[in-house]
């Protein structure tokens, strides 16, 4: 079951994304992406997510969603494109990481 997401822009962004492999193909992380729109990553581990933003320009807003209820969690960060990056799992529980291009 997919819970309702509290931010309506999430589904709009997801509809333009396609599955892709994260660096190292971790068994407990799955990703959708579109370099023009952003990325959605389901992280089912306590490990950080590795994401290669090499060759891209701009900045991404990073938000986290609770996969149980679809609510956007407190705290937001920004990541500059242009290099590989790691996004820490702040909750140490399964989470959805949503990067939207700004």
C-alpha contacts under 8 A as a table, 3 or more apart, distances in Angstrom:
res1	aa1	res2	aa2	distance
3	X	67	X	7.38
3	X	68	X	6.72
3	X	69	X	5.45
3	X	70	X	5.44
4	X	69	X	6.94
4	X	70	X	5.56
5	X	8	X	6.79
5	X	10	X	7.24
5	X	11	X	7.92
5	X	69	X	7.39
5	X	70	X	4.23
5	X	71	X	5.92
5	X	72	X	7.75
6	X	70	X	6.08
6	X	71	X	5.18
6	X	72	X	6.49
7	X	10	X	5.78
7	X	71	X	7.79
7	X	72	X	7.24
8	X	11	X	6.11
8	X	12	X	7.07
9	X	12	X	5.14
9	X	13	X	6.12
10	X	13	X	5.23
10	X	14	X	6.14
10	X	98	X	7.99
11	X	14	X	4.95
11	X	15	X	6.12
12	X	15	X	5.38
12	X	16	X	7.19
13	X	16	X	5.74
13	X	17	X	6.99
13	X	37	X	6.58
13	X	38	X	7.40
13	X	100	X	8.00
14	X	17	X	5.25
14	X	32	X	7.40
14	X	33	X	7.94
14	X	40	X	7.26
16	X	34	X	6.86
16	X	37	X	7.66
17	X	32	X	5.49
17	X	33	X	4.69
17	X	34	X	4.96
17	X	37	X	7.87
17	X	38	X	7.94
17	X	39	X	7.47
18	X	32	X	5.03
18	X	33	X	5.44
18	X	34	X	6.72
19	X	30	X	7.85
19	X	31	X	5.72
19	X	32	X	4.26
19	X	33	X	6.36
20	X	30	X	7.91
20	X	31	X	5.84
20	X	32	X	5.87
20	X	33	X	6.68
21	X	25	X	5.84
21	X	30	X	7.40
21	X	31	X	6.76
22	X	25	X	5.26
22	X	26	X	7.09
22	X	29	X	7.81
22	X	30	X	7.46
22	X	31	X	6.92
22	X	50	X	6.76
22	X	51	X	6.33
22	X	52	X	7.90
23	X	26	X	7.60
23	X	50	X	6.20
23	X	51	X	6.63
23	X	52	X	7.21
25	X	29	X	7.83
26	X	29	X	5.64
27	X	30	X	7.99
28	X	43	X	6.36
28	X	44	X	5.21
28	X	45	X	6.16
29	X	41	X	6.86
29	X	42	X	5.56
29	X	43	X	4.62
29	X	44	X	5.98
29	X	45	X	7.44
29	X	49	X	7.63
30	X	41	X	5.64
30	X	42	X	5.26
30	X	43	X	6.81
31	X	39	X	7.07
31	X	40	X	5.70
31	X	41	X	4.32
31	X	42	X	6.35
32	X	39	X	5.67
32	X	40	X	5.22
32	X	41	X	6.41
33	X	37	X	7.66
33	X	38	X	5.83
33	X	39	X	4.26
33	X	40	X	6.38
34	X	37	X	5.33
34	X	38	X	5.40
34	X	39	X	6.35
35	X	38	X	5.63
35	X	39	X	7.61
35	X	56	X	7.38
36	X	101	X	7.12
37	X	100	X	6.08
37	X	101	X	5.56
38	X	60	X	7.31
38	X	98	X	7.55
38	X	99	X	5.20
38	X	100	X	4.44
38	X	101	X	5.37
39	X	97	X	7.93
39	X	98	X	5.85
39	X	99	X	4.99
39	X	100	X	6.61
40	X	96	X	6.90
40	X	97	X	5.67
40	X	98	X	4.57
40	X	99	X	6.32
41	X	96	X	5.63
41	X	97	X	5.06
41	X	98	X	6.52
42	X	94	X	7.46
42	X	95	X	6.06
42	X	96	X	4.57
42	X	97	X	6.41
43	X	46	X	7.78
43	X	47	X	7.99
43	X	49	X	7.28
43	X	89	X	7.83
43	X	94	X	5.55
43	X	95	X	5.42
43	X	96	X	6.14
43	X	97	X	7.45
44	X	93	X	7.06
44	X	94	X	4.35
44	X	95	X	6.64
45	X	89	X	7.94
45	X	92	X	7.20
45	X	93	X	6.58
45	X	94	X	5.94
46	X	89	X	5.78
46	X	91	X	7.86
46	X	92	X	4.56
46	X	93	X	6.08
46	X	94	X	7.34
47	X	88	X	6.89
47	X	89	X	6.21
47	X	92	X	7.82
48	X	86	X	5.96
48	X	87	X	5.26
48	X	88	X	4.18
48	X	89	X	5.40
49	X	86	X	5.39
49	X	87	X	5.04
49	X	88	X	6.42
49	X	89	X	7.54
50	X	84	X	7.25
50	X	85	X	5.86
50	X	86	X	4.49
50	X	87	X	6.52
51	X	84	X	5.76
51	X	85	X	5.41
51	X	86	X	6.20
51	X	87	X	7.76
52	X	83	X	6.26
52	X	84	X	4.09
52	X	85	X	6.24
53	X	56	X	5.64
53	X	81	X	5.23
53	X	82	X	5.36
53	X	83	X	5.06
53	X	84	X	5.33
53	X	85	X	7.21
54	X	81	X	6.73
54	X	82	X	4.36
54	X	83	X	4.20
54	X	84	X	5.96
55	X	81	X	7.79
55	X	82	X	5.47
55	X	83	X	7.36
56	X	81	X	5.48
56	X	82	X	5.17
57	X	80	X	7.65
57	X	81	X	5.19
57	X	82	X	5.81
58	X	80	X	6.12
58	X	81	X	5.52
58	X	82	X	7.91
58	X	101	X	7.27
58	X	102	X	7.21
59	X	78	X	6.65
59	X	79	X	5.64
59	X	80	X	4.42
59	X	81	X	5.66
59	X	101	X	6.00
59	X	102	X	5.77
60	X	78	X	5.60
60	X	79	X	5.20
60	X	80	X	6.34
60	X	81	X	7.19
60	X	99	X	5.62
60	X	100	X	5.23
60	X	101	X	4.38
60	X	102	X	5.65
61	X	76	X	7.09
61	X	77	X	5.95
61	X	78	X	4.65
61	X	79	X	6.57
61	X	98	X	7.90
61	X	99	X	5.39
61	X	100	X	5.21
61	X	101	X	6.32
61	X	102	X	6.56
62	X	76	X	5.72
62	X	77	X	5.14
62	X	78	X	5.77
62	X	79	X	7.19
62	X	97	X	6.87
62	X	98	X	5.67
62	X	99	X	4.56
62	X	100	X	6.71
63	X	72	X	6.94
63	X	73	X	7.24
63	X	75	X	7.16
63	X	76	X	5.27
63	X	77	X	7.03
63	X	97	X	5.97
63	X	98	X	5.17
63	X	99	X	6.48
64	X	72	X	5.82
64	X	73	X	5.46
64	X	74	X	7.78
64	X	75	X	7.90
64	X	76	X	7.68
64	X	95	X	6.68
64	X	96	X	5.56
64	X	97	X	4.68
64	X	98	X	6.02
65	X	70	X	5.80
65	X	71	X	5.47
65	X	72	X	4.39
65	X	73	X	5.43
65	X	95	X	6.09
65	X	96	X	4.99
65	X	97	X	6.49
65	X	98	X	7.56
66	X	69	X	5.83
66	X	70	X	5.22
66	X	71	X	5.54
66	X	72	X	6.56
66	X	73	X	6.61
66	X	94	X	7.74
66	X	95	X	5.56
66	X	96	X	6.42
67	X	70	X	5.42
67	X	71	X	7.87
67	X	94	X	7.07
67	X	95	X	5.79
67	X	96	X	6.19
89	X	92	X	5.57
89	X	93	X	7.48
89	X	95	X	7.51
91	X	94	X	7.74
91	X	95	X	7.63
